[in-house]
Amino acid sequence: MGLLTYNISDDELEIVTLNAIEEGKGIGTALLDEVETHAKMKKCSRVWLITTNDNIDALRFYQKRQYEIKSVHRYAIEESRKIKPQLPFVGKYGIPIRDEIEMEKLL
Ligand SMILES: CC(C)(COP(=O)(O)OP(=O)(O)OC[C@H]1O[C@@H](n2cnc3c(N)ncnc32)[C@H](O)[C@@H]1OP(=O)(O)O)[C@@H](O)C(=O)NCCC(=O)NCCS
């Protein structure tokens, strides 16, 4: 139904990917709750992730679940494209993909 992948480094848990096959059915919330419980068990101080400026759905989803914007890396995707040229130029809702946005929730 969905998949969340993560990496723990130092005392921080990074959500690397989060995908729900069917959206709006509580799958994303369930996976997020579970990984936060795991992060607390592992004594992590925060959960963080990177999303892109076009991903309005993710910005909404995380902000409604107590995640805050930590930093914005403007034009970071242009750098990523040098390594991964297949990255699309236009993302969700026809928005140009340009910036990386770091979000976090302190535990
Ligand atoms: C972002 C993403 C992971 C969210 O997952 P999701 O499973 O759709 O999220 P949920 O269903 O838990 O919550 C979404 C909304 O549906 C609502 N919802 C939850 N269960 C529901 C149900 N049974 N019936 C109807 N609506 C429901 C929630 O209230 C929520 O609304 P809110 O944000 O206003 O609170 C998903 O949209 C996705 O896979 N996106 C593509 C990949 C992506 O962008 N990943 C994140 C990159 S960092």
Ligand as a Chemical Component Dictionary entry (heavy atoms), coordinates in Angstrom:
data_LIG
# 
_chem_comp.id                   LIG 
_chem_comp.type                 NON-POLYMER 
_chem_comp.pdbx_formal_charge   0 
_chem_comp.three_letter_code    LIG 
# 
loop_
_chem_comp_atom.comp_id 
_chem_comp_atom.atom_id 
_chem_comp_atom.alt_atom_id 
_chem_comp_atom.type_symbol 
_chem_comp_atom.charge 
_chem_comp_atom.model_Cartn_x 
_chem_comp_atom.model_Cartn_y 
_chem_comp_atom.model_Cartn_z 
_chem_comp_atom.pdbx_ordinal 
LIG C1  C1  C 0 2.580   12.853 0.444  1  
LIG C2  C2  C 0 1.977   11.455 0.564  2  
LIG C3  C3  C 0 3.032   10.486 1.050  3  
LIG C4  C4  C 0 0.830   11.502 1.572  4  
LIG O1  O1  O 0 0.330   10.180 1.758  5  
LIG P1  P1  P 0 -1.237  9.854  1.866  6  
LIG O2  O2  O 0 -1.367  8.394  2.120  7  
LIG O3  O3  O 0 -1.970  10.412 0.711  8  
LIG O4  O4  O 0 -1.590  10.676 3.181  9  
LIG P2  P2  P 0 -2.855  10.460 4.126  10 
LIG O5  O5  O 0 -3.935  9.725  3.399  11 
LIG O6  O6  O 0 -2.391  9.883  5.393  12 
LIG O7  O7  O 0 -3.278  11.923 4.392  13 
LIG C5  C5  C 0 -3.652  12.767 3.294  14 
LIG C6  C6  C 0 -5.011  13.353 3.573  15 
LIG O8  O8  O 0 -6.014  12.362 3.409  16 
LIG C7  C7  C 0 -6.882  12.372 4.542  17 
LIG N1  N1  N 0 -7.283  11.001 4.875  18 
LIG C8  C8  C 0 -6.650  10.146 5.682  19 
LIG N2  N2  N 0 -7.303  8.979  5.767  20 
LIG C9  C9  C 0 -8.387  9.098  4.985  21 
LIG C10 C10 C 0 -9.461  8.229  4.634  22 
LIG N3  N3  N 0 -9.542  6.993  5.128  23 
LIG N4  N4  N 0 -10.376 8.683  3.747  24 
LIG C11 C11 C 0 -10.288 9.928  3.218  25 
LIG N5  N5  N 0 -9.295  10.802 3.529  26 
LIG C12 C12 C 0 -8.375  10.388 4.384  27 
LIG C13 C13 C 0 -6.062  12.950 5.667  28 
LIG O9  O9  O 0 -6.913  13.612 6.601  29 
LIG C14 C14 C 0 -5.137  13.883 4.965  30 
LIG O10 O10 O 0 -5.657  15.169 4.885  31 
LIG P3  P3  P 0 -4.896  16.392 5.579  32 
LIG O11 O11 O 0 -3.504  16.436 4.983  33 
LIG O12 O12 O 0 -5.721  17.556 5.238  34 
LIG O13 O13 O 0 -4.825  16.048 7.029  35 
LIG C15 C15 C 0 1.370   10.989 -0.787 36 
LIG O14 O14 O 0 0.567   12.020 -1.294 37 
LIG C16 C16 C 0 2.384   10.566 -1.852 38 
LIG O15 O15 O 0 2.728   9.389  -1.953 39 
LIG N6  N6  N 0 2.837   11.522 -2.663 40 
LIG C17 C17 C 0 3.744   11.233 -3.762 41 
LIG C18 C18 C 0 5.157   11.018 -3.280 42 
LIG C19 C19 C 0 5.645   12.167 -2.477 43 
LIG O16 O16 O 0 5.499   13.312 -2.855 44 
LIG N7  N7  N 0 6.251   11.849 -1.323 45 
LIG C20 C20 C 0 6.793   12.822 -0.414 46 
LIG C21 C21 C 0 8.086   13.326 -0.945 47 
LIG S1  S1  S 0 9.106   13.881 0.326  48 
# 
loop_
_chem_comp_bond.comp_id 
_chem_comp_bond.atom_id_1 
_chem_comp_bond.atom_id_2 
_chem_comp_bond.value_order 
_chem_comp_bond.pdbx_ordinal 
LIG C1  C2  SING 1  
LIG C2  C3  SING 2  
LIG C2  C4  SING 3  
LIG C2  C15 SING 4  
LIG C4  O1  SING 5  
LIG O1  P1  SING 6  
LIG P1  O2  DOUB 7  
LIG P1  O3  SING 8  
LIG P1  O4  SING 9  
LIG O4  P2  SING 10 
LIG P2  O5  DOUB 11 
LIG P2  O6  SING 12 
LIG P2  O7  SING 13 
LIG O7  C5  SING 14 
LIG C5  C6  SING 15 
LIG C6  O8  SING 16 
LIG C6  C14 SING 17 
LIG O8  C7  SING 18 
LIG C7  N1  SING 19 
LIG C7  C13 SING 20 
LIG N1  C8  SING 21 
LIG N1  C12 SING 22 
LIG C8  N2  DOUB 23 
LIG N2  C9  SING 24 
LIG C9  C10 SING 25 
LIG C9  C12 DOUB 26 
LIG C10 N3  SING 27 
LIG C10 N4  DOUB 28 
LIG N4  C11 SING 29 
LIG C11 N5  DOUB 30 
LIG N5  C12 SING 31 
LIG C13 O9  SING 32 
LIG C13 C14 SING 33 
LIG C14 O10 SING 34 
LIG O10 P3  SING 35 
LIG P3  O11 DOUB 36 
LIG P3  O12 SING 37 
LIG P3  O13 SING 38 
LIG C15 O14 SING 39 
LIG C15 C16 SING 40 
LIG C16 O15 DOUB 41 
LIG C16 N6  SING 42 
LIG N6  C17 SING 43 
LIG C17 C18 SING 44 
LIG C18 C19 SING 45 
LIG C19 O16 DOUB 46 
LIG C19 N7  SING 47 
LIG N7  C20 SING 48 
LIG C20 C21 SING 49 
LIG C21 S1  SING 50 
# 
